[in-house]
């Protein structure tokens, strides 16, 4: 049984990394077994890198997200500058101080942007970060004119990737991989293989095919991460990983003829933040979401509001749904919720309400509104109760 449990825990991790691993493996096979690319193939990949980067940039601007946009910017900057250095000094570009500084700064910049919290693109702090990046490369250019590099000189063993740059890339890949295994995040696996591909793009930069194909693989991995992140933003709640409010609106059009909708609301939600802080509030919300998911594994569960969870009981009437909500309410009330650094367990309660679809209801939103009104009236007088609409 333990082996079976370990397999069940391992399989999702393997599945999460399949697509970026396939992209990375395809790039490796394409580089090693196809030989030198023709100028046409290299040109197509070259155009593809810029088109995909521009497309992803526009998507990030549209969704007002900044985290992956910085990664695209850094990858594109590295690719453009390496090609520029190769054009200026084809034979010994990797010994140029500007190239050595570039290979040292790129992994450090990616590491910085990796730890940035998700925030809207159009914010003052993002503007400051961009200015810091430009100042870094301006300083590197100034030092290059004085024949000085930010990093150690290239060696015979690593002519295109000095030891400081290699250490930076290894640190970057190691941190992302550990975080990916710890969290199981699909986007983290994509970022890991993107960073690995970019490192190989530097290492094999003397060949046009190596630089182009591994940069193209890095852009594809970031594009996949962007697609997954955007999907989660639209359909998933980022804190609990339950279905989002948007998902309910989309799914409500395809519900069966008979169903009931229940609302579970955390009691004294604002007081949790006032007494314990926002971080503790988020941790406790996630723990309650996990408890609800354990009890209702087969039903659609949505985080509809900050303190509200909506459950669609398909083919269930009001009485059956009421009993199931009562089970959830009792389970939460009887549980002890622990979180660090608080040592003493915390007792929490939820209130709930349920409404069954009627023939006169035009859509699921009307059913939900009816349940919400009953819950609001009930909570005005009492907490830790379940009501019927």
C-alpha angles and dihedrals in degrees: 000000000000091000090049090051091049090051091050090052094046099047096067090051091052091047092051093058098042099095099046090041089052091050091049093046091048090053091050094048091044091053099043101038105033096056121209113355120237117250089252093055092046090048092051092050090045091054090043091057092055096041093050091046092050091046092050091047091054090048091052091049090050093051091038094234126144111179099084093030089070090051091053089048093052094046092049091046091052093048094048095047095046090053089048093052091047090052093050096045112010098177104044105015091129090064092055113112089227091057092046090051091047094052089049097047099044099069091042091052092048090050090051093050092044091064095047112114116240109270139156114285096231101065134119095243091057090053089052091050091052090050090051090052092050090048090053093055092041088055090047090052091049091051091046090058087057090049092250126129135203095236142025121303119264117267133212090252094049107023096158099034116041121208094259091052093045090050090049093051093045090050091048094049093043095052093046093047093050090049091047093053091044096049101025088224114167093209090055091057089050091051091049094055091042090056091046091050092049091051090054089047088061093042094051096034094120087075118063090217094052095049093045101043096046092046088049089052090050091052091048091051091050090047090054090049089051092051092050093046092048091049090052091047090055103035106019134059105237095217103046099018088228121134112288133233089262089055091056091053090050096043094044090076092063103043119131123260092259123045144124130222123217130193122206115192127188111237118236091004095163091049089059090062093043093050103034107016135251095285092056090045090055093046092051092046089054092049092052090048089053091050091051091047091052091054097042105037095150100047133080110258124189134186095224099171138004091274100018134089122189121206123193110210102200116211090358125124126222096267095050091046090049091057092049091050089049088055090053092047093050092045092054094044093051095046127094113220117210128190136163136291090015109085099190114079117243127226117221135179137200134202123215143189134188136202129187123220114258128201090247093058112106094199145348092272090068090053090049093048091052091053091045092054092052091048091050092052092047095049091052087071106022147010134215094040138119122223138189125225 
